[in-house]
C-alpha cells in the first residue's frame, strides 16, 4: 500500500481516515520536487477584523489584506517559483489574494480549496456563537469545534475533499486557500494527526513551503 498523506489519528475522532486507507491513494509523500507546495492563506478581511466566522461566506480584503497579498507575491518571486501553476479557492477573498500576489497569471479555481462551511455560525462573532452553544469555547482542541456548526461541514467531509485534491495535484504548485483548509492540507502532507493539525499556525501575509513532509516559512520580516 502506498503511504498516505493523511495518516490515521485517534479512531474516536473520525471514520474518514479509515475510509481513506482503503487501497491506498496514488500520492505517497516521498522525496522529490513534485511534492513541493507553496501554500498561502488569503489576506486579512473585514470580517477577520470584526472577529466574524467567514466559512462559506465572504467579506472583502482590507487595505492591510491587499498589502499582505502583495508581500506574498514578493516572497514567491524571491523563491523563484512564480512559474508554477496556481490553484485557488473560488471564494472572493482567496481569488483576490491570488490575483494581487501574481497579477496576470492564470488562476485555476478549485472548489475543494474552499474554507470549511460553518452553517448557522457563518457571519457571527465568537460571542454570538457562544450564546447559542454554551461550553463550545471550552473545547481543548483548537479547531474541531468549527465542524460542530448546525448545518455546517463535518470533519470527515472536509478530510475527504482535502484527500481528493492531494491525489490530483501531481506536481509542484502554488495553493491559495483559507485558514482551516491550509491547516488540513499541510497537516496531511506532514503526516500529522488532527490535534497536531489544529496547532499549525495559519498566518496571513506569508507563504508556507511544504517539501518532503517538512514545513518551512517564507517570511522576509
Secondary structure, 3 states (H helix, E strand, C coil): CCCCCCCCCCCCCCCHHHHHCCCCCCCCCCCCHHHCEEEEECCCEHHHHHCECCCCCCCCECHHHHHHHHHHHHHHHHHCCCCCEEEECCCHHHHHHHHHHCCCCCEEECHHHCCCCCHHHCCCEHHHHHHHCCCHHHCCCCCHHHHHCCCCCCHHHHHHHHHHHHHHCCCCEEEEECHHHHHHHHHHHCCCCHHHHHHCCCCCCCEEEEECCEEEEECCC
